[in-house]
Amino acid sequence: MATVVADVCLLVAGSLFYPSLYYILRKSLQHFWKHRLSVCDIFELSLRCVSSIQAVISCVVGVIIIRSCPDIMYDQSWLTNSYAKFVVPYFYYDTWAMYRTHWYLYPDVQTMPRGRRVQHFLHSNAMMMVHHVVLPLVFLPLVLFLRDGKGDFFVGVFYLFEMAVPFIAARFALVQLKLKHTVLYAVVGLLMIAVFFISRVLIFPYLFWSYARYEGIPITHVPSTIPIKCSVSCLGLLFLQFYWLYLMVRGAFKFFYKIFLHRKSS
């Protein structure tokens, strides 16, 4: 009974924390930046700030879990399951906050029937919706019920997935603040790509290397040693990260190419 109460408390805490944080940030921006930012900018920046805070918390939790699990298979940390329960409401809050931002980002949507508004939102944010819907449905049962209490270390490493989010948010914030054509924007963009590559791509070879070292086998033998569902899941996630990395690199190339053409013409 005590466990059930604790689980409910964590879910309720997460359900209250993220919307409250969003509300406080939005009101603060409205008070201090109302003469410089549009309503859409305020909603967008509030959304990005909450995402960044969530990402920082996730990374701190991940590092604590990793450091507390020298035995990568059998050591456990109380934070592993507790944080999973606390963070799940974030994905549903974020979907709601994205929809509110979408309302101001596309003024034409405001005159549409509700069904078309939702359809327009889902179509414009298809990849994020897949992430926000599928991840809680897959991640939470996997962490809580399908691990048999093993592999807290690996869950902690996956919490580091969020490491690039603050850089992505900072890049968007600089656009909202009309600072896109600055050195700071270029630096943040390059850092975003580098951190994304480390935390979303290199993380998979690191996981395989950690398991290979633990078992004393070559890293090339890991895919045939671990359950097929693990290999397939990692491959699917890695493919998705490569797609997003491609979009980032393409955007950076266009940005620097425009600067090159501008300097050449002048």
JOJOWO-V280204 format. One record per run of one state. SS is the DSSP state (helix for helix, strand for strand, loop for the rest). FROM is the first residue (numbers start at 0). TO is the last residue. Records with the same first field share a line. If there is no record, write none. Layout:
SS=FROM-TO  FROM-TO
//
This chain:
loop=0-0  32-37  67-76  105-105  111-112  124-124  144-150  176-181  215-217  225-226  265-265
helix=1-31  38-66  77-104  106-110  113-123  125-143  151-175  182-214  218-224  227-264
//
